[in-house]
Each structure stands twice: as C-alpha cells, then as structure tokens.
C-alpha cells in the first residue's frame, strides 16, 4: 500500500466486545477468563505457558464436538474480579500493580510457579472476595 493522498474512512470497533473462534473440543463458560492459545483460538484459562489473556467470556459457548473456529465466542477485555490463589501464591494488597498469573478459568496467582503459568494481567485491587485484574488488550 502507498501512503494516503486523501481522507480515509478507517473503521473501528465499538464497545470493547470482540469475537474470536473457539478452539476445537472446547467449552467456554460465561464469566470465565478466556485466553488465546498458540494457534489464536479462544480457550479457558489454565496452567500453561503459551496463553495470552483475552478477557471475560460473555456467554457460554460449547464447541466440544467442533473443529477449531467452528464456533465463536464474545469476550470483553477490562477489569474483573477473579478468585485468589492460596498459600504462597495468595495475592495481597502489596501486590497491586504487579502482574498476576493464570491458574484456571477463574483463579489467579501471585507467581508463575517456576515458569508454568501465563500472565493474566495487572493487579488493580484486592478485596475479601478476590483479585481485580486488568485483562486483555483494551
């Protein structure tokens, strides 16, 4: 492409809700932490080193019997409260502004557990119900 020589109508996405294909043999639950796998499909958060946190899954999608991309799911980047891990991985207010790590599709932890977990996002706040995490590209 060459540089513009006149105005251009450049489309943009509104509302911060995005859609992507779901990995093969995968079920995503509404409200869960959704991630992109190495192939670029949505999967539930899990202990893995190859995931990229996408955001909260907006509605349950069951692609259990389908090929990768046969179904798609809506996800929304943002700040969400997830369950806090336990013991040495418990996140406290002293960890605010640090990265936290994916344990599963609803739990985050303080450490990467010897390089076995992917980053969930930045810790924004910690309360008695869990950890508020800024997740995704928004």
Secondary structure, 3 states (H helix, E strand, C coil): CCCCCCCCCCCCCCCCEEEEEECCCEEECCCCEEEECCCCCEEECECCCCCEEEEEECCCEEECCCCCCCCEEEEECEEEEEEECCHHHCCCHHHCCCEEEECECCEEECCCCCCCCCEEEEEEEEECCEEEEEECCC
